[in-house]
Amino acid sequence: MTDVLARPMFEAEHREFRAQVRRFVAERIAPHHLEWERQGCVPRAIWREAGAVGMLCCTVDEQWGGAGADYLYTVVALEEMAYAHAPGPGFAIHSEMASPYVSNFGSDAQKARWLPRLVTGEAIAAVAMTEPAAGSDLRGIRTRAVRTASGWRLSGQKVFISNGQLADLFVVAARTDDDAKGLSIFLVDAALPGVQRGRRLEKMGQHAQDTSEIFFDGVALAEGDLLAAEGAGMKCLAHGLARERLTICIICQARAEAVFRDTVAYVGERQAFGQAVAQFQNTRFQLAAVKADLTAGRALVDRLIGAYRDGSLDETTAAAGKLWTTEMLGRTADACLQLHGGWGYMSEYNVSRAYADARVERIAGGTSEIMKEIIARGIWPRR
Ligand SMILES: Cc1cc2nc3c(=O)[nH]c(=O)nc-3n(C[C@H](O)[C@H](O)[C@H](O)COP(=O)(O)OP(=O)(O)OC[C@H]3O[C@@H](n4cnc5c(N)ncnc54)[C@H](O)[C@@H]3O)c2cc1C
């Protein structure tokens, strides 16, 4: 997108896919995003359209209705949404955070039930881990699933759930026992009696994203709604973390590149003291520093993508990537907003919304402090 570093891993087929996705995003998403932000949600129909373009769950096997594409297709889909400043449609959560639970741990029956519809966008998925009193520390989860004659009864409350108002499938973490191994994951059909959507929460950014409270009031689940095995929750959670954090790295790097692109254009046009703002040495140095960050970030993110593709991306490295790219996006958006002056504070400018949208990346998917904890554990392993 910016001329930061060459990206030889992409081949002609990826470039064709990128052109197709870029066209779709420019025509069907970008022009409506501000309106969706005012509405606090995106229309359901856009999911079906994205599915038709092949942007959802790119890597799902053909056996389950997917394209069985390589991971670089996913990278393209994530980047094109970020380049267009379009965090509203929660495609990344759906494709890269929720659906992989089904792909990686689902039984054939669970895969057959959910994956084909997740690929087309007919069904929308969300991850429901966080609770009012349990975010960083998931051992505090109180949502409970109790065995019944025919399956399970699920009760509890979740909060901050992205895609909360639209989701058809909630991947829910619930306690099935009181000990440390007593966490299990359930695939919960949102249409079941007792699943209630609470408030769509007001946020400082990402206004088109329907982050919500979700309640489970004695929801009757079948035995076949349990993912993997009873007590396998922590194992399933840990398995997906590197990919989740890589997703955030990819998005943050692309958003930072988009903010830089817009800012270079703005300062080239904007006049002050008889010259373009771009001609002030401060502007040139600020944007030079941003570009140095983008260069380092591009090298890092593409290396992380390579490591994920060859199966060598470990939890500590993914955490380091998340820490660095989310903080880099924060300082890039801040510096670029400043160069827009007052207009940078106005929501009609992308940089204003990008600044507010960026803030959550240091919190969701594991806070910066938790990333530091994970990295520190690699330096001083527990005995
Ligand atoms: C917009 C948005 C969307 C989200 N989407 C989802 C979603 O789709 N699904 C979902 O399940 N969750 C989602 N979350 C929840 C998100 O993952 C949590 O907010 C995050 O993990 C932090 O948990 P918490 O908010 O409970 O903060 P807390 O855990 O209460 O943390 C408060 C502060 O304490 C610090 N802290 C905690 N533990 C430690 C420690 N050991 N050492 C040092 N500092 C520590 C934290 O870093 C933070 O600064 C979303 C959150 C937001 C804001």
The ligand as an SDF file (V2000), in Angstrom:
LIG
                    3D

 53 58  0  0  0  0  0  0  0  0999 V2000
  -14.2310   -2.7490   21.8810 C   0  0  0  0  0  0  0  0  0  0  0  0
  -13.9360   -4.0490   22.5640 C   0  0  0  0  0  0  0  0  0  0  0  0
  -14.2390   -5.2350   21.9030 C   0  0  0  0  0  0  0  0  0  0  0  0
  -14.0270   -6.4510   22.5520 C   0  0  0  0  0  0  0  0  0  0  0  0
  -14.4210   -7.6160   21.9330 N   0  0  0  0  0  0  0  0  0  0  0  0
  -14.4340   -8.7690   22.6420 C   0  0  0  0  0  0  0  0  0  0  0  0
  -15.0210   -9.9490   22.1040 C   0  0  0  0  0  0  0  0  0  0  0  0
  -15.4880   -9.9720   20.9500 O   0  0  0  0  0  0  0  0  0  0  0  0
  -15.0740  -11.0580   22.8720 N   0  0  0  0  0  0  0  0  0  0  0  0
  -14.5700  -11.0910   24.1350 C   0  0  0  0  0  0  0  0  0  0  0  0
  -14.6530  -12.1270   24.7770 O   0  0  0  0  0  0  0  0  0  0  0  0
  -13.9880   -9.9910   24.6710 N   0  0  0  0  0  0  0  0  0  0  0  0
  -13.9150   -8.8300   23.9680 C   0  0  0  0  0  0  0  0  0  0  0  0
  -13.3550   -7.7020   24.5050 N   0  0  0  0  0  0  0  0  0  0  0  0
  -12.8060   -7.7740   25.8400 C   0  0  0  0  0  0  0  0  0  0  0  0
  -11.2910   -7.5820   25.9130 C   0  0  0  0  0  0  0  0  0  0  0  0
  -10.6130   -8.7310   25.4500 O   0  0  0  0  0  0  0  0  0  0  0  0
  -10.9560   -7.2280   27.3790 C   0  0  0  0  0  0  0  0  0  0  0  0
  -11.4680   -5.9390   27.6030 O   0  0  0  0  0  0  0  0  0  0  0  0
   -9.4890   -7.2880   27.6830 C   0  0  0  0  0  0  0  0  0  0  0  0
   -8.9940   -8.6030   27.6310 O   0  0  0  0  0  0  0  0  0  0  0  0
   -9.1650   -6.6990   29.0610 C   0  0  0  0  0  0  0  0  0  0  0  0
   -9.9930   -7.2150   30.0590 O   0  0  0  0  0  0  0  0  0  0  0  0
  -10.7800   -6.2160   31.0490 P   0  0  0  0  0  0  0  0  0  0  0  0
  -11.4790   -5.2100   30.2150 O   0  0  0  0  0  0  0  0  0  0  0  0
  -11.5870   -7.0160   31.9740 O   0  0  0  0  0  0  0  0  0  0  0  0
   -9.6410   -5.4670   31.8480 O   0  0  0  0  0  0  0  0  0  0  0  0
   -8.9640   -5.9710   33.2160 P   0  0  0  0  0  0  0  0  0  0  0  0
   -8.5260   -7.3690   33.0600 O   0  0  0  0  0  0  0  0  0  0  0  0
   -9.8740   -5.6270   34.3440 O   0  0  0  0  0  0  0  0  0  0  0  0
   -7.6880   -5.0330   33.2780 O   0  0  0  0  0  0  0  0  0  0  0  0
   -7.6820   -3.7250   33.8740 C   0  0  0  0  0  0  0  0  0  0  0  0
   -6.2370   -3.2240   33.8610 C   0  0  0  0  0  0  0  0  0  0  0  0
   -5.4250   -4.0960   34.6590 O   0  0  0  0  0  0  0  0  0  0  0  0
   -4.3380   -4.5560   33.9110 C   0  0  0  0  0  0  0  0  0  0  0  0
   -3.9570   -5.9130   34.3060 N   0  0  0  0  0  0  0  0  0  0  0  0
   -4.7520   -7.0060   34.4150 C   0  0  0  0  0  0  0  0  0  0  0  0
   -4.0430   -8.0700   34.7600 N   0  0  0  0  0  0  0  0  0  0  0  0
   -2.7550   -7.6590   34.8690 C   0  0  0  0  0  0  0  0  0  0  0  0
   -1.5190   -8.2970   35.2040 C   0  0  0  0  0  0  0  0  0  0  0  0
   -1.4510   -9.6040   35.4500 N   0  0  0  0  0  0  0  0  0  0  0  0
   -0.3920   -7.5430   35.2320 N   0  0  0  0  0  0  0  0  0  0  0  0
   -0.4420   -6.2190   34.9500 C   0  0  0  0  0  0  0  0  0  0  0  0
   -1.5650   -5.5660   34.6240 N   0  0  0  0  0  0  0  0  0  0  0  0
   -2.7070   -6.2690   34.5810 C   0  0  0  0  0  0  0  0  0  0  0  0
   -4.8200   -4.5220   32.4630 C   0  0  0  0  0  0  0  0  0  0  0  0
   -3.7370   -4.5090   31.5510 O   0  0  0  0  0  0  0  0  0  0  0  0
   -5.6190   -3.2380   32.4530 C   0  0  0  0  0  0  0  0  0  0  0  0
   -4.7550   -2.1450   32.2890 O   0  0  0  0  0  0  0  0  0  0  0  0
  -13.4890   -6.4880   23.8600 C   0  0  0  0  0  0  0  0  0  0  0  0
  -13.1500   -5.2750   24.5020 C   0  0  0  0  0  0  0  0  0  0  0  0
  -13.3890   -4.0760   23.8670 C   0  0  0  0  0  0  0  0  0  0  0  0
  -13.0580   -2.8050   24.6100 C   0  0  0  0  0  0  0  0  0  0  0  0
  1  2  1  0
  2  3  1  0
  2 52  2  0
  3  4  2  0
  4  5  1  0
  4 50  1  0
  5  6  2  0
  6  7  1  0
  6 13  1  0
  7  8  2  0
  7  9  1  0
  9 10  1  0
 10 11  2  0
 10 12  1  0
 12 13  2  0
 13 14  1  0
 14 15  1  0
 14 50  1  0
 15 16  1  0
 16 17  1  0
 16 18  1  0
 18 19  1  0
 18 20  1  0
 20 21  1  0
 20 22  1  0
 22 23  1  0
 23 24  1  0
 24 25  2  0
 24 26  1  0
 24 27  1  0
 27 28  1  0
 28 29  2  0
 28 30  1  0
 28 31  1  0
 31 32  1  0
 32 33  1  0
 33 34  1  0
 33 48  1  0
 34 35  1  0
 35 36  1  0
 35 46  1  0
 36 37  1  0
 36 45  1  0
 37 38  2  0
 38 39  1  0
 39 40  1  0
 39 45  2  0
 40 41  1  0
 40 42  2  0
 42 43  1  0
 43 44  2  0
 44 45  1  0
 46 47  1  0
 46 48  1  0
 48 49  1  0
 50 51  2  0
 51 52  1  0
 52 53  1  0
M  END
$$$$
